[in-house]
Amino acid sequence: MRVISGKARGLKLRAAEGLNTRPTADRIKENIFNMLAPDLPGCMFLDLFSGTGAIGIEALSRSAKFAVFVDNSPIAVETIKRNLDAAKLMCGARVICMDYKPALEQLAREKLKFDVIFLDPPYYTGFAPECLELIAGGGLLNDTGFVVAELEHGTKHCLNSYRFEIYKSRDYGAASIVFLRQAQEGVMA
């Protein structure tokens, strides 16, 4: 696992010891960031269910303005901090050790708005639809912002809602990458 491009290109990232994390494969990460490239410079980025922090670190390395990392595991949070230090990107980051629901509620109370939210919940938990509701309900996306969700293959149908529409998706073996934007009011995705 490494940083693919940008300021920290080539840096090998630590994995969280003792956790059953599922880091996004470098091939998938590279494809995601090729699609995100025009939207990254100067963006506010949220890496939810961060694990090692590899996605948010990649965004910062590629000129995101600021990234917030959220994970409920103290071991994962320590790994994220070490990876940010190694990449010399800590000054553009905030790391929160909290479960996703109270973290999203806290970010909403702080009136933070993000351009890109990367959502990578543990597979087979069903957390993604609730996260999307919290994101929309908390007003966490800028008007042109969007969510990128990594889900287990064959489950993107669970994201259909009145609040979001899928506008791009790619399948990679056991994973699906889904790009979502807020739906126009009253329009079912």
N, C-alpha and C positions, 0 to 999 in steps of 0.2 A: 504494500500500500504506500503510495507516494503522491506528492503534489505534482500534477501533470504539467502545469504551465504557470507563467507569471513570475512574480518576485521571488517566490519560494520554490520554483521549479526544481524537480529532482529530489527534494527533501523526502526522506523515508519517514513515515509517521509511525508512532507507537500504536500498538493495539492495547486495548484495555485487558489487563490480565484477570483471569478468573471470571470473566463475564461471557455470556453467550451472545456476544454482539455479532451482527451480520453486516460488516462494512460493505458499502457499495463497491462492486468490482471496478477496477481501473478502466476497463473497456466501456462499461456502462457510464461511469462518471465522465469519461472523456466525451462520449456522445451527448450526455446531458449538457455539459458545459459548451460544447460546440453550438447547441441550440440556444443556450443562454447568453452567448458572447455579446450580442449587441445590447443586452439589458443590464450587464454587470457594472460597467464603469459608473462609480458614484452612487450605487444603489444601497438601500438598506435591506439586509438579508437576515432571515430567521431560519436557523437550522434546528428543527424540532425533532426530538429523539436522536440527539447528536452522536451518541456512541463515542467514536474516536475524534469527532470534529472534522473529519476529512472533507466533507462537503462544504461547510462554512469556511474552512481554511482555504480550500480551492477558490471559493468566491473572493475572499480577501486577497489572495495571491493575484487574482485577475482583476484587481482594482475596485472591488466593492468598497463603498465608503465605510460601512460598519456592519458587523455581524453579531447577532445574539445567538448563543448556543444554549439549548435546554436539554437536560437529561436528569432523570431522577436518581441515578446511581452515583454515589460519591466517588467510586472507583473510576467511572467513565469521566466525571467532571475533572478529576485530577489528571487523567490522561489527556483530555482536551487542553487543559492549561499547559501541560508539558509540551504538547504538540504546537500550541500557539507560541510558546516561548522559543522553541527550536526554530520555528518559522519566522521569528521576530515580527509577529503580527498581533501581539497582545494589546497594543495601544488602540487597535481598531475593533476590539472585541469586548463582549460582556458574556460571562458564563453563569448560568443559573442552574443550581441544583434543586430541582423541584419537579413534581409530576406535571404532566402536560396541562391538565385542566387548571389548577391554580396558577401556573405560569402564564397561560394565555389570558386568564382573568386579570392577573397583575399587569401584564403588558398593556391590556386594554385600559385599565385604570390610569396608567401612565400616559395614555393617548399616543402610544408609539404606532407608527404606520410603516409597513414594509412594502418594498417593491417586489421582492421574491421571497416566498416561504417554501422551504423544502421540508416535506413531511415524510418521514420514514419510520412509521410505527412498526413494532414487532409484528411479524406475519401472524395471521389467524387470530387477531385480537379484536378486530372490528372497531378499532379506535379512530380510523380515518374519517368516517362520516361525522362523528361527534366533534373531532378537531375542526372540520370545515364549518360546522355550525358555530363553534366558539369563535373562529376567525371572522366569520361574517358578522355574527352578533356583536362582537367586540370592536368592529370597525378597524381591524388590524391591517387591512390591505389599502394601499393607495388606489386611487381611481383606475390607474393603468396597471396595477399590481396583479400578480398571479401566483398560483400555488403549483408546485411540482411535487407529485406524490409517487413514492415508490411502494408498490403493493405486490402481493403475491399474484402470480399470473391468473387471469380469469376472474378477478374480483372487481374490476373497475366499474362494473354496473352498480355496485353499492354506493357509488359517488353521485349518482343521478339525484338532483334535488332542484328545488326552486331557486336556490341561492347560487349555485355554480353550474357552469357548463364545461364539458370536456371539449377542448379545441385541438388537442394533439395527443397521441399516445403511441408508444413503441413497446413491443414485447421483446424481452431478452431471456430466453429460457424460462426459469421459474419466476422471473420478475417482470412487472409491467411498470413503465414510467408514464405517468398521466399528467398532462398540463391542463390546469383549470383556471378559468377566470370567472369573476362574478357575473351571474346572469343578469340581464336587464330585468327590472322589476316586472313581476307578473308573467314572465316567460319561463316555461318549464324546459329544462335542458334535455 
